């Protein structure tokens, strides 16, 4: 993004004056917000960038005359992007923020009502993924002269409640602007949260409709350029020494690397630490790419969707270093993955909430700084890799490779392509700097197991909220942040159908993304889980209703959907392929295109990669008349003993 230094036009702020010896600018609240955002920057390690680099929006009566007018008049340095869905524009901002390692983000504005509530899912995704986005929904009239305005929630006992209050639990900071001068305090608070690694996430400023257009004499200093330093919090020596004590005593230490490694730009430090002291590294979804794919220490994805190598080493580890991860149940196997009777934990995180989730030593610090301090202390103590443990790590990796090779050699039941074939070809065709994006379902699980994110190949795997429909808009956000990259979005047909319309935005903005749609007639990963926890399939495949009298039953033929034609209708070039070489040819042709591309691939419905061996707590029905479900509940009760509290 190009930085812009903004000077108000002669007309804008023409009512300038001096009050109490200080110059002021006569601006509407919306104009003040727009000018302010263009003056905010972040800086880390000497690198400066815009904090809010642009704004997505869909206008309605709740924001068009206020914020819409302000962007048109005063937003030359705040590029405006037109989205197709309010949820989607938040997902775009998430992809942009992650690709910028949380140093820059986008704003999103909506009208009051459904436009605002559409943003809740995106906000929840950003909140769980610890990623900054700025939300600017319209709100009710502060004056209340009009009565209830169009789309305003009418609460019978709380007159000051609006639909925007739905955004409170999914916002890291929330404020309702009912007077224009409230922005003087609210805006710096919003920027503080967006730029704070420990507190970052969605920020919501709910803008009352009439207040957006109301003018005020704002102090001129509010619009002076401001740089928000992204702090690298140093670790305490006490916590470093305590962690080194545990490492010195450990026989089978293991690292779980999360997104915090990448947000801290600490990949090289992590790899050096793991190599120096002989520790295997298992990556979470958000941490994918923390260690180079060819590293002897990388054992693949951590947890339920990971590799059997990581699962075996996690099970037997006597010390687990959790670095930059929030420790979701998929990572910890619903707190069953670590089975050593005396397992201890070291956690490194900028967030105290995340750092103190497990019993052990918490290093509350920037990941890079903590790793550097811990490396220095361990070298001082003379810690060395344990040869026997290095062989254990290598053996676990070999066993996973054998299982993977056997899977590759096994044909699919229906003769369609498997995900491993698609990922292998995609890996061969991608180059340094390219990016892959996925979220939820089979594509993200299989990329977690297989994708090579080394060589500056970026991976954006969203699984904190496991949000279907996140994929395509997030891919646009990654492309906006990395314009020179080829961005590949891997999505199932179910996820594609939830949110394909941002292909129109891609065409409108000239954002080249290549969407790979795995067409396997439905939500096959959840169908697999259903078979494991219910005993029969129901409601997860795209089938016709066989008989109208069979209420609730969809067991007829598969729907005949032409997803390639839908993509063409949205302005993309499209291919429909069913063979490996057809897929490869489509990828090569797509690389030469200037606009969005969609490759629909016929894929197998039930050909899943080998599992990790890590348990996940999904409880079958405790009361049922179905013999399969009764048996599965009994097996589940027997399995639950693996769960531990670690406290």
C-alpha positions in Angstrom: 0.0 0.0 0.0 1.2 3.5 -0.8 1.5 5.8 2.2 -0.4 9.1 1.8 0.1 12.3 3.8 -3.2 14.1 3.9 -3.8 17.8 3.9 -7.4 19.0 4.4 -8.8 20.7 1.3 -9.5 24.5 1.6 -13.2 23.8 1.8 -12.8 21.0 4.4 -12.4 22.5 7.9 -13.0 26.0 6.5 -14.4 27.0 9.9 -10.9 26.7 11.4 -10.4 28.8 14.5 -8.3 29.2 17.6 -9.7 28.2 20.9 -7.8 28.6 24.2 -4.7 29.2 22.1 -5.1 26.0 20.1 -6.1 25.8 16.4 -9.2 23.8 15.6 -10.8 22.3 12.5 -14.6 22.4 11.9 -15.3 18.9 10.7 -18.1 16.4 10.8 -17.4 13.4 13.0 -17.1 11.2 9.9 -14.7 13.6 8.3 -12.6 13.8 11.5 -12.4 10.0 11.6 -11.4 9.7 7.9 -8.6 12.3 8.3 -7.4 10.8 11.5 -7.0 7.3 10.1 -4.8 8.6 7.3 -2.3 9.9 9.9 -1.9 6.7 11.8 1.2 4.5 11.3 2.8 1.6 13.1 6.5 0.9 13.4 8.4 -2.2 14.4 12.1 -2.9 14.0 12.4 0.4 12.0 9.7 -0.6 9.5 6.9 1.9 9.2 3.5 1.2 7.6 0.0 2.6 7.6 -2.0 1.2 10.5 -5.3 1.3 8.6 -4.4 1.1 4.9 -7.9 1.3 3.4 -11.6 0.8 4.0 -14.1 -1.7 2.8 -17.7 -0.7 2.8 -21.3 -1.3 1.8 -23.4 1.9 2.1 -26.9 2.3 3.4 -28.9 5.0 5.1 -26.9 4.4 8.3 -23.5 5.5 6.8 -23.9 6.9 3.3 -24.5 10.6 4.3 -21.9 10.5 7.1 -19.0 8.2 6.6 -19.7 7.8 2.8 -19.6 11.6 2.3 -16.4 11.9 4.3 -14.6 9.2 2.4 -15.6 10.8 -0.9 -14.5 14.3 0.2 -11.6 13.7 2.4 -10.4 10.1 1.8 -7.9 10.5 -1.0 -5.3 8.7 1.2 -7.8 6.0 2.4 -8.6 3.8 -0.5 -12.2 2.6 -0.6 -13.1 -1.0 -1.7 -16.6 -2.1 -2.5 -17.5 -5.5 -1.0 -20.5 -7.8 -1.8 -21.2 -8.9 1.7 -20.4 -7.3 5.1 -19.1 -10.5 6.6 -16.8 -10.9 3.6 -15.1 -7.5 4.0 -14.1 -8.4 7.6 -12.6 -11.7 6.3 -10.7 -9.6 3.7 -9.3 -7.4 6.5 -8.3 -10.6 8.4 -6.3 -11.9 5.5 -4.7 -8.6 5.0 -3.8 -8.2 8.7 -2.3 -11.7 8.9 -0.2 -11.3 5.7 1.1 -8.1 7.3 2.0 -9.9 10.5 -0.6 -7.7 12.4 1.3 -4.4 11.7 -1.4 -3.1 9.3 -5.1 -3.7 8.8 -8.2 -2.5 7.0 -11.4 -0.8 8.2 -14.9 -2.0 7.4 -18.1 0.2 7.4 -21.7 -0.9 7.2 -25.1 0.6 7.6 -27.2 -0.1 10.7 -29.2 -3.3 11.0 -28.4 -6.4 8.9 -25.2 -4.8 7.5 -23.9 -4.5 11.1 -24.9 -8.0 12.2 -23.4 -9.5 9.1 -20.1 -8.4 10.4 -20.4 -10.4 13.7 -19.1 -13.7 12.2 -16.1 -12.0 10.7 -15.5 -10.2 14.0 -15.6 -13.5 15.9 -13.1 -15.0 13.5 -10.7 -12.1 14.0 -11.2 -12.2 17.8 -10.3 -15.9 18.0 -7.4 -15.5 15.6 -6.1 -12.5 17.5 -6.1 -10.3 14.4 -6.8 -6.6 14.2 -9.7 -5.2 12.2 -11.5 -1.9 12.6 -15.3 -2.1 12.3 -17.4 1.1 11.7 -21.1 0.2 11.7 -23.8 2.8 11.6 -26.0 3.1 14.7 -29.3 4.7 15.9 -29.9 8.4 16.0 -28.4 9.8 19.2 -31.0 12.6 19.3 -33.9 10.2 19.1 -36.1 12.9 17.5 -37.1 10.5 14.8 -38.4 7.7 16.9 -37.1 4.3 15.8 -35.4 4.6 12.5 -35.4 2.0 9.8 -33.6 -1.2 10.9 -33.2 0.0 14.5 -33.7 -2.7 17.1 -36.6 -1.7 19.4 -35.8 -3.2 22.8 -38.7 -3.0 25.2 -36.7 -2.2 28.3 -33.3 -1.0 27.1 -33.7 2.0 24.8 -29.9 2.4 24.4 -29.4 -1.1 23.0 -28.9 -1.6 19.3 -27.9 -4.5 17.1 -24.3 -3.3 17.3 -24.3 -4.6 20.9 -24.0 -8.0 19.3 -20.5 -6.9 18.4 -19.5 -6.3 22.1 -18.5 -9.9 23.0 -16.5 -10.3 19.7 -14.7 -7.0 20.0 -11.5 -6.3 21.9 -12.6 -2.7 22.2 -16.1 -1.3 21.7 -17.4 2.3 21.9 -20.6 3.9 20.7 -20.1 7.5 19.4 -23.1 9.6 20.5 -21.3 12.9 20.4 -18.7 14.0 17.8 -16.2 15.1 20.5 -16.2 11.5 21.8 -13.9 10.6 18.9 -11.1 12.6 20.6 -10.7 9.9 23.2 -12.2 6.9 21.3 -9.9 7.1 18.3 -6.5 6.8 20.2 -8.0 4.0 22.2 -9.0 2.2 19.1 -5.5 2.6 17.6 -3.9 1.5 20.8 -5.8 -1.8 20.8 -5.2 -2.4 17.1 -1.5 -2.0 17.5 -1.0 -3.8 20.8 0.2 -7.4 20.2 -1.2 -8.5 23.6 -4.7 -6.9 23.2 -5.2 -6.8 19.4 -8.3 -8.0 17.7 -11.5 -6.4 16.4 -12.2 -2.8 17.4 -15.8 -1.5 17.0 -16.7 2.1 16.9 -20.5 2.2 16.5 -21.3 5.5 14.8 -24.7 7.1 15.5 -26.2 8.2 12.1 -26.9 11.8 13.0 -23.5 12.2 14.8 -21.6 11.1 11.7 -22.8 14.2 9.9 -22.6 16.6 12.9 -19.7 19.0 13.0 -17.4 20.0 15.8 -14.3 22.1 16.3 -11.7 19.4 16.6 -8.3 20.3 18.0 -5.8 20.4 15.2 -3.3 18.3 17.1 -5.6 15.3 16.7 -4.7 15.1 13.0 -0.9 15.3 13.5 0.9 12.2 12.2 1.2 9.6 14.9 3.4 6.4 14.9 2.3 3.6 17.2 5.4 1.6 18.2 4.7 -2.2 18.2 6.4 -3.2 21.4 8.7 -6.2 21.6 8.1 -7.0 25.3 11.3 -8.5 26.8 11.1 -11.7 28.9 12.0 -11.6 32.6 15.2 -13.3 33.5 13.4 -15.2 36.2 11.0 -16.8 33.7 13.9 -17.5 31.3 15.9 -19.3 34.0 12.9 -21.3 35.2 12.2 -22.4 31.6 15.9 -23.4 31.1 15.7 -25.4 34.3 12.9 -27.5 32.8 14.7 -27.8 29.5 17.8 -29.0 31.2 16.0 -31.8 33.0 13.8 -32.8 30.1 14.5 -36.0 28.1 11.8 -35.6 25.4 11.1 -31.9 24.9 8.7 -30.8 22.1 7.7 -27.4 20.7 4.2 -26.5 19.6 4.5 -23.4 17.3 1.5 -21.2 16.9 0.7 -18.0 15.0 2.6 -15.9 17.5 5.8 -17.1 16.0 4.9 -15.7 12.6 3.4 -12.4 14.0 6.6 -11.9 15.8 8.7 -12.6 12.7 10.5 -15.2 14.8 10.7 -18.1 12.3 14.5 -18.0 12.0 14.9 -17.8 15.8 12.6 -20.8 16.4 14.4 -22.9 13.8 17.8 -22.0 15.3 16.6 -22.8 18.8 15.1 -26.2 17.8 18.2 -27.2 15.9 20.6 -26.1 18.6 18.9 -28.1 21.3 17.4 -31.0 19.4 13.7 -30.3 19.8 10.9 -31.4 17.4 8.5 -28.7 16.2 4.8 -29.3 15.6 2.9 -26.4 14.0 -0.7 -25.3 14.6 -2.8 -24.1 11.7 -1.9 -20.4 12.4 1.7 -21.4 12.9 2.0 -23.1 9.6 5.4 -22.0 8.1 7.1 -21.4 11.4 9.8 -23.9 10.4 11.1 -24.7 6.9 9.6 -27.8 5.4 12.9 -29.5 4.9 14.0 -29.0 8.5 14.9 -32.2 10.4 13.1 -30.7 13.4 9.7 -30.1 11.7 7.3 -33.0 12.5 4.3 -31.5 10.8 0.9 -30.3 12.0 0.1 -30.5 15.7 -3.0 -32.1 17.2 -6.2 -33.6 15.7 -5.6 -32.5 12.1 -1.8 -33.0 12.3 0.6 -35.8 11.4 1.1 -39.1 13.3 4.7 -38.1 13.8 3.6 -35.0 15.8 0.9 -37.0 17.6 3.3 -39.7 18.8 5.9 -37.1 20.0 3.3 -35.0 21.7 2.0 -38.1 23.5 5.4 -39.0 25.0 6.8 -35.5 25.5 7.9 -34.8 29.1 8.2 -31.0 28.4 6.0 -29.1 26.0 7.0 -25.6 24.9 3.8 -23.8 23.7 5.0 -20.9 21.7 2.6 -18.2 20.4 -0.5 -20.5 20.5 -3.8 -20.1 22.3 -4.0 -23.9 22.8 -7.4 -24.8 21.3 -8.9 -28.2 21.7 -7.8 -29.3 18.2 -4.2 -28.6 19.2 -4.3 -30.3 22.6 -6.6 -33.1 21.6 -9.3 -31.8 24.0 -6.5 -31.9 26.6 -5.6 -35.5 25.9 -2.6 -35.2 23.5 0.1 -35.0 26.2 0.2 -38.3 28.1 3.6 -38.4 29.8 2.8 -38.8 33.5 5.1 -36.0 34.5 4.6 -33.7 31.6 5.5 -30.0 32.3 4.8 -26.9 30.2 6.6 -23.7 29.2 4.4 -21.1 27.4 5.7 -18.1 25.5 3.0 -15.5 24.7 2.4 -11.8 24.7 -1.1 -12.4 26.1 -1.3 -13.3 29.8 -4.6 -15.1 29.1 -2.9 -17.4 26.7 0.4 -17.7 28.5 -1.2 -19.0 31.7 -3.6 -21.6 30.3 -1.5 -24.6 31.4 0.4 -25.4 34.6 4.0 -24.5 34.1 6.4 -21.6 33.4 4.8 -18.7 31.6 7.1 -16.4 29.7 5.1 -13.3 29.1 7.0 -11.7 26.2 7.4 -11.2 22.5 8.2 -14.6 21.0 11.4 -13.5 19.2 12.8 -11.8 22.3 11.9 -14.8 24.5 13.5 -17.3 22.1 16.7 -15.2 21.9 16.9 -14.9 25.7 16.2 -18.6 26.2 18.7 -19.6 23.5 21.4 -17.5 25.2 20.7 -19.1 28.6 20.6 -22.6 27.3 23.9 -22.1 25.5 25.4 -20.7 28.7 24.4 -24.0 30.4 25.8 -26.1 27.7 22.6 -27.8 26.6 23.0 -30.2 23.7 20.7 -32.3 21.5 20.2 -35.9 22.9 21.3 -38.4 20.1 18.8 -41.0 21.2 15.9 -38.5 21.1 17.0 -37.3 17.7 16.6 -40.9 16.4 13.2 -41.1 18.0 12.2 -38.0 16.1 13.5 -39.3 12.9 11.8 -42.7 13.4 8.4 -40.9 14.0 8.9 -38.9 10.8 9.7 -42.1 8.8 6.6 -43.8 10.1 4.5 -40.9 9.0 6.2 -40.9 5.6 5.4 -44.6 5.2 1.7 -44.1 6.0 1.6 -41.1 3.6 3.3 -43.1 0.8 0.8 -45.9 1.3 -2.1 -43.4 1.0 -0.6 -42.0 -2.2 -0.5 -45.5 -3.7 -4.1 -46.3 -2.8 -6.6 -45.4 -5.5 -9.8 -43.6 -4.5 -13.0 -45.6 -4.3 -14.8 -43.6 -6.9 -11.9 -43.0 -9.2 -11.8 -39.2 -8.6 -8.8 -37.2 -7.6 -7.7 -37.1 -4.0 -6.7 -34.0 -2.0 -3.2 -35.4 -1.7 -2.9 -35.4 -5.5 -4.1 -31.8 -5.7 -1.8 -30.6 -3.0 1.2 -32.4 -4.5 0.6 -30.8 -7.9 -0.1 -27.4 -6.3 3.2 -27.7 -4.4 5.1 -28.5 -7.6 3.6 -25.6 -9.4 3.9 -22.9 -6.8 7.0 -20.7 -6.4 8.7 -18.7 -3.7 6.4 -15.9 -2.5 3.2 -17.6 -3.5 0.5 -18.0 -0.9 -2.2 -20.6 -0.1 -5.4 -19.9 1.8 -7.9 -22.3 3.3 -10.4 -22.5 6.2 -12.5 -25.3 7.6 -13.2 -28.8 6.3 -11.0 -31.1 4.3 -8.8 -28.6 2.4 -7.5 -26.9 5.6 -6.9 -30.2 7.4 -5.0 -31.7 4.5 -2.9 -28.6 4.0 -2.1 -28.7 7.7 -0.7 -32.1 7.1 1.0 -31.7 3.8 1.7 -28.1 2.7 5.3 -26.9 2.3 5.3 -23.4 3.5 9.0 -22.8 3.3 10.9 -20.7 0.7 8.8 -17.6 1.5 5.6 -19.5 0.5 2.9 -18.1 2.7 0.1 -20.1 4.3 -3.0 -18.6 5.7 -4.9 -21.4 7.4 -7.9 -20.2 9.4 -9.0 -22.7 12.0 -9.5 -20.7 15.1 -13.1 -20.1 14.2 -13.1 -22.8 11.4 -15.2 -20.3 9.4 -16.6 -21.6 6.2 -16.9 -18.8 3.7 -13.7 -17.2 5.0 -11.6 -18.5 2.2 -12.2 -16.4 -0.9 -12.4 -13.0 0.8 -9.4 -13.8 3.0 -7.5 -14.6 -0.2 -8.3 -11.2 -1.5 -6.9 -9.7 1.7 -3.7 -11.7 1.3 -3.4 -10.5 -2.3 -3.9 -6.9 -1.3 -1.1 -7.3 1.3 1.2 -9.3 -1.1 0.4 -7.9 -4.6 3.4 -9.6 -6.2 2.3 -13.1 -4.9 0.2 -15.7 -6.7 -2.6 -16.4 -4.2 -4.2 -19.8 -4.3 -7.5 -20.4 -2.3 -8.3 -24.1 -1.6 -12.0 -24.5 -0.7 -14.6 -27.3 -0.7 -17.7 -27.0 -2.7 -19.7 -26.4 0.5 -17.5 -23.5 1.5 -17.5 -22.1 -2.0 -21.3 -22.0 -2.1 -21.4 -20.1 1.1 -19.5 -17.1 -0.1 -18.4 -17.0 -3.8 -19.5 -13.4 -4.5 -16.3 -11.7 -3.6 -15.0 -13.0 -6.9 -16.9 -9.9 -8.2 -14.8 -7.8 -5.9 -11.7 -9.5 -7.2 -12.7 -8.8 -10.8 -13.6 -5.2 -10.0 -10.3 -4.5 -8.2 -8.1 -6.5 -10.5 -7.1 -8.8 -7.7 -5.7 -12.0 -9.2 -6.5 -15.0 -7.0 -6.9 -18.6 -8.1 -9.6 -20.5 -6.3 -9.4 -24.3 -6.3 -12.7 -25.8 -5.6 -12.8 -29.4 -4.4 -16.2 -30.7 -5.7 -17.1 -33.8 -3.7 -20.8 -33.2 -3.3 -21.0 -31.8 0.2 -19.5 -31.6 3.7 -17.6 -34.8 3.6 -15.4 -34.2 6.6 -18.4 -33.7 8.8 -20.0 -36.7 7.3 -16.9 -38.7 8.3 -17.2 -37.4 11.9 -20.9 -38.2 11.8 -20.2 -41.8 10.9 -17.7 -42.0 13.8 -20.0 -40.4 16.4 -23.5 -41.2 15.2 -23.1 -44.3 13.1 -25.0 -43.2 10.0 -24.9 -40.3 7.6 -27.6 -37.6 7.5 -27.9 -34.2 5.9 -24.3 -33.6 4.9 -24.3 -34.4 1.2 -25.8 -32.4 -1.7 -28.6 -34.8 -2.7 -32.0 -34.4 -4.1 -35.0 -35.3 -1.9 -36.1 -38.8 -3.1 -39.7 -38.5 -2.0 -41.4 -35.4 -0.8 -43.1 -37.5 1.9 -39.7 -38.3 3.5 -39.5 -35.1 5.5 -35.9 -34.4 6.4 -34.4 -37.1 4.3 -32.1 -36.1 1.5 -31.1 -39.5 0.0 -31.7 -39.1 -3.7 -29.2 -38.6 -6.5 -26.4 -36.0 -6.1 -27.2 -32.5 -7.3 -25.8 -31.7 -10.7 -24.1 -28.3 -10.0 -21.9 -26.5 -12.6 -19.8 -24.4 -10.2 -17.4 -23.3 -13.1 -20.3 -21.5 -14.7 -21.2 -19.7 -11.5 -17.6 -18.5 -11.3 -17.7 -17.3 -14.9 -20.9 -15.4 -14.1 -19.0 -13.6 -11.3 -16.3 -12.4 -13.7 -13.7 -15.2 -13.2 -12.1 -17.4 -15.8 -13.0 -21.0 -15.0 -12.0 -24.6 -15.6 -13.7 -27.9 -14.7 -11.1 -30.7 -14.5 -11.1 -34.3 -13.4 -7.5 -35.5 -14.0 -4.1 -34.7 -12.6 -2.6 -33.3 -15.8 -5.8 -31.3 -16.5 -5.4 -29.7 -13.1 -1.7 -29.0 -13.7 -2.5 -27.4 -17.1 -5.2 -25.2 -15.6 -2.9 -24.0 -12.9 -0.3 -23.0 -15.5 -2.9 -21.2 -17.6 -4.3 -19.5 -14.5 -0.9 -18.1 -13.6 -0.9 -16.2 -16.9 -4.3 -14.6 -16.3 -4.7 -11.0 -15.0 -8.0 -11.5 -13.1 -9.5 -14.0 -10.8 -9.6 -17.7 -11.8 -11.5 -20.7 -10.5 -10.5 -24.3 -11.1 -13.3 -26.8 -10.1 -11.9 -30.3 -9.5 -13.9 -33.5 -9.2 -12.5 -35.0 -6.0 -13.1 -38.2 -4.0 -15.9 -38.2 -1.4 -14.3 -40.5 1.1 -10.5 -40.7 0.7 -9.0 -39.2 3.8 -5.3 -38.8 4.7 -3.9 -40.9 7.6 -4.8 -39.6 11.0 -2.7 -38.1 13.7 -3.7 -40.5 16.4 -4.8 -37.5 18.6 -8.2 -37.9 20.2 -11.0 -35.2 20.0 -13.9 -34.9 22.4 -17.1 -35.1 20.4 -19.7 -36.9 22.4 -22.2 -39.4 20.9 -25.8 -39.3 22.1 -26.1 -40.6 25.7 -29.7 -41.8 25.0 -30.6 -43.5 21.7 -32.5 -46.3 20.2 -30.0 -46.8 17.5 -27.6 -49.8 18.1 -24.7 -48.0 16.3 -25.0 -44.9 18.4 -25.3 -46.9 21.6 -22.1 -48.8 20.7 -20.3 -45.5 19.8 -21.3 -43.9 23.1 -19.9 -46.9 25.0 -16.7 -46.6 23.1 -16.6 -42.9 23.8 -17.0 -43.5 27.6 -14.1 -45.8 27.5 -11.9 -43.3 25.6 -12.5 -40.4 27.9 -9.9 -41.5 30.4 -7.2 -39.9 28.2 -8.3 -36.4 29.1 -6.2 -34.6 31.7 -6.4 -31.2 33.4 -2.7 -30.5 33.5 -3.3 -28.4 36.6 
